[in-house]
Amino acid sequence: MKRLLAAVCLCSVAAVAQAEISQKFGPVEIHYNAITTDELLPEVARTYKIERSKTRGLLTISVLKQNEMGAAAPVPAKISVYATNLSQQLANIDMREIREGTAIYYLGEFRVTPPDTLKFTATVEVAGEPKREMLFNQQFFK
């Protein structure tokens, strides 16, 4: 089932709307979101062994690639991420791969002390494609 992805998407809708939650690089599209884990439903947090807290963040990333017919499908990727807060403190975020049916997504947990804005830098490697780096910011509120 795609319970986590659906729950994170619902949290995104409830949160302040973001203008862009994906970046496209040729045939590769990278979707991402960062929330505090207290926004997760308790059952979702239990299923994925995620601690629910206002001071814990969850980063989700999924990678899609268009095939020859133009249809986008999930693909595995090597993902490395680090975040910098407003005080310029740097933290690596370990990402773990989750596969549910045909869905593939990556989860990473991190500490956050709201209010704060984190700047994420993600490097994404997909077989047969150039390595991509993307930057995005996320505000966290009390």
C-alpha positions in Angstrom: 0.0 0.0 0.0 1.0 3.6 -0.5 -0.1 4.6 3.0 2.9 6.8 3.9 3.0 8.6 0.6 -0.7 9.3 0.8 -0.4 10.5 4.4 2.5 12.8 3.5 0.6 14.1 0.5 -2.4 14.9 2.7 -0.1 16.6 5.2 1.2 18.7 2.4 -2.2 19.8 1.4 -3.0 20.8 4.9 0.2 22.7 5.3 1.0 26.0 3.8 0.9 25.5 0.0 4.2 25.3 -1.7 4.6 26.6 -5.2 6.8 23.7 -6.3 7.3 20.3 -4.7 9.1 18.7 -7.6 12.0 19.4 -10.0 12.4 18.1 -13.5 15.7 17.2 -15.1 15.1 15.9 -18.6 13.2 12.6 -18.3 13.7 12.5 -14.5 11.3 14.1 -12.1 12.1 14.4 -8.4 9.3 14.9 -5.9 10.0 16.0 -2.3 8.5 17.2 0.9 9.6 17.9 4.4 7.3 18.0 7.4 7.5 17.6 11.2 6.7 14.1 12.2 3.9 15.1 14.6 1.9 15.7 11.4 1.9 12.0 10.6 -1.0 9.8 11.6 0.0 7.6 14.6 -0.6 4.4 12.6 1.6 5.6 9.7 4.4 6.6 12.2 4.2 3.1 13.8 4.3 1.3 10.5 7.5 3.0 9.4 9.0 3.3 12.9 9.0 7.1 12.9 9.0 9.0 16.1 6.2 11.6 16.1 7.5 14.9 17.5 7.4 18.7 16.7 11.2 18.6 16.9 11.7 15.7 14.4 11.4 16.2 10.7 10.7 13.8 7.9 12.0 14.2 4.3 10.4 12.2 1.6 11.8 11.9 -1.9 10.5 10.0 -4.9 12.1 9.7 -8.3 10.2 9.2 -11.5 11.6 8.6 -15.0 9.7 8.9 -18.3 9.9 5.8 -20.5 10.0 5.9 -24.3 6.2 6.2 -24.4 6.2 9.2 -22.1 4.8 7.5 -19.0 6.5 8.3 -15.7 7.4 5.4 -13.5 9.2 5.1 -10.1 12.9 4.3 -10.4 15.5 3.4 -7.8 18.1 6.1 -7.0 21.1 6.8 -4.9 20.2 9.8 -2.8 22.4 11.8 -0.4 21.0 14.8 1.5 22.2 17.4 4.0 20.5 20.3 5.6 21.6 23.6 6.9 19.7 25.7 9.4 19.6 29.4 9.8 22.5 29.2 12.2 24.5 27.5 9.4 24.6 24.2 11.3 25.0 21.3 8.9 23.4 17.9 9.3 23.6 14.8 7.0 20.2 13.1 6.5 20.4 9.3 6.1 17.8 8.2 3.5 16.2 4.8 3.5 14.4 3.2 0.6 10.8 2.0 0.9 9.2 -0.2 -1.7 5.5 -0.8 -1.7 4.2 -2.6 -4.8 5.5 -0.5 -7.7 6.1 2.6 -5.6 9.7 3.5 -4.5 10.3 6.3 -2.2 13.0 7.5 0.2 12.6 8.6 3.8 15.0 10.6 6.0 14.6 11.8 9.5 16.2 14.9 11.1 16.1 17.2 14.1 14.5 20.6 13.8 13.8 23.3 16.3 10.9 25.4 15.1 10.7 28.2 14.2 13.5 27.6 11.6 14.1 27.3 7.9 16.2 24.5 6.6 18.0 24.6 3.3 18.2 21.1 1.8 20.8 20.0 -0.7 20.0 16.6 -2.3 22.2 14.7 -4.8 20.2 12.2 -6.8 21.8 9.5 -9.0 19.6 7.4 -11.4 21.2 4.7 -13.6 21.8 6.0 -17.1 21.3 9.7 -16.1 23.7 12.4 -15.0 24.0 13.0 -11.3 21.6 15.8 -10.3 21.8 18.3 -7.4 18.8 20.1 -6.2 18.3 22.8 -3.5 15.1 23.7 -1.6 14.1 25.4 1.6 11.4 24.5 4.1 10.1 26.6 6.9 9.1 24.9 10.1 6.7 26.7 12.5 6.0 26.3 16.2 
